[in-house]
């Protein structure tokens, strides 16, 4: 038989390592320190030990080959703290004592070896096992408990545009990414925290900094202050349909900012209103700074268009001497508007011409409104009434001369 023993103080009976069905009562050679078959690894050397039996039928021997192995040593338990940004390290280096090389780690690492990479491996307790492959030398184990500390994350740089106002704002909310709380701001704000007060804190770049054992990380917020958008106040505009184009901006009250937009859109594509092509309506002026914190401002200009007076076109009127009256308005051509006045004045006091009392001549029809004056004329002439006399009779001979 064979016997492999770990270095230890435990004794063992060599007889138990014989195979087959050996009989007791034999002797061992070379002799053991015990004087029997008890092998003491602390005093007896490795080697081949022979067991011999004798009786009247003869002698029979068998051997046990003894070898000694070192006890497996996995070292002692250890701990390891890493930053999530650290490079890979060998867990073996975190074991205490004098561990044997060549052991295995569980759970398995991404590297397939004992190299732990905090970028891909998880915090856990990892077991190191040393095995000699012999029954008599049991496996030895030790653990390394790994914890991973996150490197500080201050987020990413941000910008903040504030309207001039009394509202305060937390600069932390303007950092992008996934910043961690607990950092400090510089330069210091009057609040003593990250609260920015536009009434007391100046524009500028504010730096947010986080520190831990894994290092330092910073991000900035650039703060600018903008005037509140001002579209002015509502106004009105009355134009004549014959007026030239005007700028609606000039009809806004207050102190509107330039550079705004008008809706609905005008034919000019700008704020120039042309009463010849644009319709009477309410037009909205919008000023936008493009920032979330400064809301759009709006004001309106209500435009009305007054038509210039239209007295129609000149006409003529020829009347017979009679007592019939006639309305001169009906002799104007075009599309004259009612409500005008005639000059010279007619005896009727209106536009009714009476050939029995009103003289021939040129009569002018005039209309006035805020858009100006317009006139047209009717030229009136009077003719005698045709007179054919009264009926008579004439009797002639066929031989008479012409009469």
DASULWO-V208459 format. One record per residue. N is the residue number from 1. RES is the residue in three letters. SS is DSSP state (H for helix, E for strand, C for the rest). PSI is psi in radians with two decimals (* if undefined). Layout:
N;RES;SS;PSI / N;RES;SS;PSI
//
This chain:
1;UNK;C;3.05 / 2;UNK;E;2.69 / 3;UNK;E;2.05 / 4;UNK;E;2.13 / 5;UNK;E;2.51 / 6;UNK;E;2.65 / 7;UNK;C;1.99 / 8;UNK;C;3.12 / 9;UNK;C;0.04 / 10;UNK;C;2.32 / 11;UNK;E;2.82 / 12;UNK;E;2.57 / 13;UNK;E;2.04 / 14;UNK;H;-0.51 / 15;UNK;H;-0.59 / 16;UNK;H;-0.22 / 17;UNK;H;-0.05 / 18;UNK;C;2.46 / 19;UNK;C;3.10 / 20;UNK;C;-2.58 / 21;UNK;C;1.14 / 22;UNK;C;2.65 / 23;UNK;C;2.60 / 24;UNK;C;2.98 / 25;UNK;C;0.02 / 26;UNK;C;-3.09 / 27;UNK;E;2.71 / 28;UNK;E;2.47 / 29;UNK;E;2.53 / 30;UNK;C;2.80 / 31;UNK;C;2.50 / 32;UNK;C;2.75 / 33;UNK;C;-0.42 / 34;UNK;C;-0.31 / 35;UNK;C;-0.02 / 36;UNK;C;-2.66 / 37;UNK;C;0.23 / 38;UNK;E;2.10 / 39;UNK;E;2.23 / 40;UNK;E;1.92 / 41;UNK;C;-0.23 / 42;UNK;C;-0.32 / 43;UNK;C;-0.47 / 44;UNK;C;2.43 / 45;UNK;C;2.83 / 46;UNK;C;2.79 / 47;UNK;E;-2.98 / 48;UNK;E;2.15 / 49;UNK;E;2.28 / 50;UNK;E;2.30 / 51;UNK;E;2.18 / 52;UNK;E;2.35 / 53;UNK;E;2.44 / 54;UNK;E;2.45 / 55;UNK;E;-3.01 / 56;UNK;C;-0.23 / 57;UNK;C;-0.10 / 58;UNK;E;-2.83 / 59;UNK;E;2.50 / 60;UNK;E;2.43 / 61;UNK;E;2.70 / 62;UNK;E;2.76 / 63;UNK;E;2.72 / 64;UNK;E;2.08 / 65;UNK;E;2.06 / 66;UNK;E;2.28 / 67;UNK;E;2.63 / 68;UNK;E;2.35 / 69;UNK;E;2.61 / 70;UNK;C;2.53 / 71;UNK;C;2.39 / 72;UNK;C;2.43 / 73;UNK;C;1.94 / 74;UNK;C;0.14 / 75;UNK;C;-2.85 / 76;UNK;E;2.82 / 77;UNK;C;2.60 / 78;UNK;E;3.00 / 79;UNK;E;2.73 / 80;UNK;E;2.18 / 81;UNK;E;2.18 / 82;UNK;E;2.76 / 83;UNK;E;2.59 / 84;UNK;C;-0.20 / 85;UNK;C;-0.01 / 86;UNK;C;2.77 / 87;UNK;C;2.93 / 88;UNK;C;2.50 / 89;UNK;E;2.78 / 90;UNK;E;2.06 / 91;UNK;H;-0.48 / 92;UNK;H;-0.59 / 93;UNK;H;-0.22 / 94;UNK;H;-0.03 / 95;UNK;C;2.51 / 96;UNK;E;3.10 / 97;UNK;C;-2.58 / 98;UNK;C;1.20 / 99;UNK;C;2.54 / 100;UNK;C;2.56 / 101;UNK;C;2.91 / 102;UNK;C;0.09 / 103;UNK;C;-3.08 / 104;UNK;E;2.71 / 105;UNK;E;2.50 / 106;UNK;E;2.53 / 107;UNK;C;2.80 / 108;UNK;C;2.54 / 109;UNK;C;2.79 / 110;UNK;C;-0.50 / 111;UNK;C;-0.33 / 112;UNK;C;-0.01 / 113;UNK;C;-2.68 / 114;UNK;C;0.16 / 115;UNK;E;2.08 / 116;UNK;E;2.18 / 117;UNK;C;1.93 / 118;UNK;C;-0.19 / 119;UNK;C;-0.41 / 120;UNK;C;-0.47 / 121;UNK;C;2.67 / 122;UNK;C;2.68 / 123;UNK;C;2.33 / 124;UNK;E;3.13 / 125;UNK;E;2.08 / 126;UNK;E;2.31 / 127;UNK;E;2.26 / 128;UNK;E;2.17 / 129;UNK;E;2.24 / 130;UNK;E;2.17 / 131;UNK;C;2.33 / 132;UNK;C;-0.16 / 133;UNK;C;0.14 / 134;UNK;C;2.66 / 135;UNK;C;-0.59 / 136;UNK;C;-0.34 / 137;UNK;C;1.74 / 138;UNK;C;2.76 / 139;UNK;C;2.59 / 140;UNK;E;2.44 / 141;UNK;E;2.66 / 142;UNK;E;2.74 / 143;UNK;E;2.70 / 144;UNK;E;2.07 / 145;UNK;E;2.06 / 146;UNK;E;2.24 / 147;UNK;E;2.52 / 148;UNK;E;2.11 / 149;UNK;E;2.26 / 150;UNK;C;2.37 / 151;UNK;C;2.58 / 152;UNK;C;2.45 / 153;UNK;C;1.84 / 154;UNK;C;0.09 / 155;UNK;C;-2.88 / 156;UNK;E;2.81 / 157;UNK;C;2.57 / 158;UNK;E;2.99 / 159;UNK;E;2.68 / 160;UNK;E;2.06 / 161;UNK;E;2.11 / 162;UNK;E;2.54 / 163;UNK;E;2.61 / 164;UNK;C;1.97 / 165;UNK;C;3.13 / 166;UNK;C;0.08 / 167;UNK;C;2.33 / 168;UNK;E;2.82 / 169;UNK;E;2.56 / 170;UNK;E;2.03 / 171;UNK;H;-0.49 / 172;UNK;H;-0.62 / 173;UNK;H;-0.23 / 174;UNK;H;-0.05 / 175;UNK;C;2.42 / 176;UNK;E;3.11 / 177;UNK;C;-2.59 / 178;UNK;C;1.16 / 179;UNK;C;2.61 / 180;UNK;C;2.60 / 181;UNK;C;2.99 / 182;UNK;C;0.04 / 183;UNK;C;-3.07 / 184;UNK;E;2.67 / 185;UNK;E;2.48 / 186;UNK;E;2.49 / 187;UNK;C;2.76 / 188;UNK;C;2.51 / 189;UNK;C;2.76 / 190;UNK;C;-0.41 / 191;UNK;C;-0.33 / 192;UNK;C;-0.04 / 193;UNK;C;-2.61 / 194;UNK;C;0.19 / 195;UNK;E;2.08 / 196;UNK;E;2.25 / 197;UNK;E;1.91 / 198;UNK;C;-0.20 / 199;UNK;C;-0.36 / 200;UNK;C;-0.47 / 201;UNK;C;2.44 / 202;UNK;C;2.82 / 203;UNK;C;2.76 / 204;UNK;E;-2.97 / 205;UNK;E;2.14 / 206;UNK;E;2.28 / 207;UNK;E;2.24 / 208;UNK;E;2.20 / 209;UNK;E;2.34 / 210;UNK;E;2.48 / 211;UNK;E;2.46 / 212;UNK;E;-3.01 / 213;UNK;C;-0.22 / 214;UNK;C;-0.02 / 215;UNK;E;-2.80 / 216;UNK;E;2.47 / 217;UNK;E;2.45 / 218;UNK;E;2.70 / 219;UNK;E;2.77 / 220;UNK;E;2.71 / 221;UNK;E;2.10 / 222;UNK;E;2.06 / 223;UNK;E;2.26 / 224;UNK;E;2.63 / 225;UNK;E;2.32 / 226;UNK;E;2.61 / 227;UNK;C;2.57 / 228;UNK;C;2.39 / 229;UNK;C;2.41 / 230;UNK;C;1.95 / 231;UNK;C;0.12 / 232;UNK;C;-2.85 / 233;UNK;E;2.87 / 234;UNK;C;2.59 / 235;UNK;E;3.03 / 236;UNK;E;2.74 / 237;UNK;E;2.19 / 238;UNK;E;2.18 / 239;UNK;E;2.73 / 240;UNK;E;2.61 / 241;UNK;C;-0.22 / 242;UNK;C;-0.02 / 243;UNK;C;2.76 / 244;UNK;C;2.92 / 245;UNK;C;2.51 / 246;UNK;E;2.78 / 247;UNK;E;2.05 / 248;UNK;H;-0.49 / 249;UNK;H;-0.61 / 250;UNK;H;-0.21 / 251;UNK;H;-0.06 / 252;UNK;C;2.47 / 253;UNK;E;3.05 / 254;UNK;C;-2.63 / 255;UNK;C;1.18 / 256;UNK;C;2.54 / 257;UNK;C;2.54 / 258;UNK;C;2.92 / 259;UNK;C;0.12 / 260;UNK;C;-3.06 / 261;UNK;E;2.69 / 262;UNK;E;2.51 / 263;UNK;E;2.51 / 264;UNK;C;2.79 / 265;UNK;C;2.54 / 266;UNK;C;2.78 / 267;UNK;C;-0.51 / 268;UNK;C;-0.33 / 269;UNK;C;-0.03 / 270;UNK;C;-2.65 / 271;UNK;C;0.17 / 272;UNK;E;2.09 / 273;UNK;E;2.16 / 274;UNK;C;1.91 / 275;UNK;C;-0.20 / 276;UNK;C;-0.41 / 277;UNK;C;-0.45 / 278;UNK;C;2.62 / 279;UNK;C;2.63 / 280;UNK;C;2.32 / 281;UNK;E;3.12 / 282;UNK;E;2.09 / 283;UNK;E;2.30 / 284;UNK;E;2.26 / 285;UNK;E;2.17 / 286;UNK;E;2.24 / 287;UNK;E;2.16 / 288;UNK;C;2.31 / 289;UNK;C;-0.11 / 290;UNK;C;0.16 / 291;UNK;C;2.64 / 292;UNK;C;-0.62 / 293;UNK;C;-0.35 / 294;UNK;C;1.73 / 295;UNK;C;2.76 / 296;UNK;C;2.60 / 297;UNK;E;2.48 / 298;UNK;E;2.64 / 299;UNK;E;2.79 / 300;UNK;E;2.69 / 301;UNK;E;2.09 / 302;UNK;E;2.06 / 303;UNK;E;2.24 / 304;UNK;E;2.54 / 305;UNK;E;2.11 / 306;UNK;E;2.29 / 307;UNK;C;2.40 / 308;UNK;C;2.60 / 309;UNK;C;2.52 / 310;UNK;C;1.85 / 311;UNK;C;0.09 / 312;UNK;C;-2.85 / 313;UNK;E;2.78 / 314;UNK;C;2.59 / 315;UNK;E;3.02 / 316;UNK;E;2.68 / 317;UNK;E;2.07 / 318;UNK;E;2.11 / 319;UNK;E;2.53 / 320;UNK;E;2.67 / 321;UNK;C;1.95 / 322;UNK;C;3.13 / 323;UNK;C;0.05 / 324;UNK;C;2.32 / 325;UNK;E;2.83 / 326;UNK;E;2.56 / 327;UNK;E;2.02 / 328;UNK;H;-0.50 / 329;UNK;H;-0.59 / 330;UNK;H;-0.23 / 331;UNK;H;-0.11 / 332;UNK;C;2.45 / 333;UNK;E;3.11 / 334;UNK;C;-2.57 / 335;UNK;C;1.18 / 336;UNK;C;2.61 / 337;UNK;C;2.59 / 338;UNK;C;2.98 / 339;UNK;C;0.01 / 340;UNK;C;-3.03 / 341;UNK;E;2.68 / 342;UNK;E;2.50 / 343;UNK;E;2.49 / 344;UNK;C;2.78 / 345;UNK;C;2.49 / 346;UNK;C;2.73 / 347;UNK;C;-0.43 / 348;UNK;C;-0.33 / 349;UNK;C;-0.01 / 350;UNK;C;-2.63 / 351;UNK;C;0.24 / 352;UNK;E;2.06 / 353;UNK;E;2.26 / 354;UNK;E;1.86 / 355;UNK;C;-0.22 / 356;UNK;C;-0.34 / 357;UNK;C;-0.48 / 358;UNK;C;2.39 / 359;UNK;C;2.84 / 360;UNK;C;2.83 / 361;UNK;E;-2.98 / 362;UNK;E;2.13 / 363;UNK;E;2.26 / 364;UNK;E;2.26 / 365;UNK;E;2.16 / 366;UNK;E;2.35 / 367;UNK;E;2.45 / 368;UNK;E;2.45 / 369;UNK;E;-3.02 / 370;UNK;C;-0.23 / 371;UNK;C;-0.01 / 372;UNK;E;-2.83 / 373;UNK;E;2.47 / 374;UNK;E;2.44 / 375;UNK;E;2.71 / 376;UNK;E;2.77 / 377;UNK;E;2.72 / 378;UNK;E;2.07 / 379;UNK;E;2.07 / 380;UNK;E;2.25 / 381;UNK;E;2.59 / 382;UNK;E;2.38 / 383;UNK;E;2.58 / 384;UNK;C;2.63 / 385;UNK;C;2.32 / 386;UNK;C;2.43 / 387;UNK;C;1.92 / 388;UNK;C;0.18 / 389;UNK;C;-2.69 / 390;UNK;C;2.91 / 391;UNK;C;2.50 / 392;UNK;C;-3.14 / 393;UNK;C;2.70 / 394;UNK;C;2.24 / 395;UNK;C;2.22 / 396;UNK;C;2.68 / 397;UNK;C;2.68 / 398;UNK;C;-0.14 / 399;UNK;C;-0.02 / 400;UNK;C;2.71 / 401;UNK;C;2.97 / 402;UNK;C;2.53 / 403;UNK;C;*
//
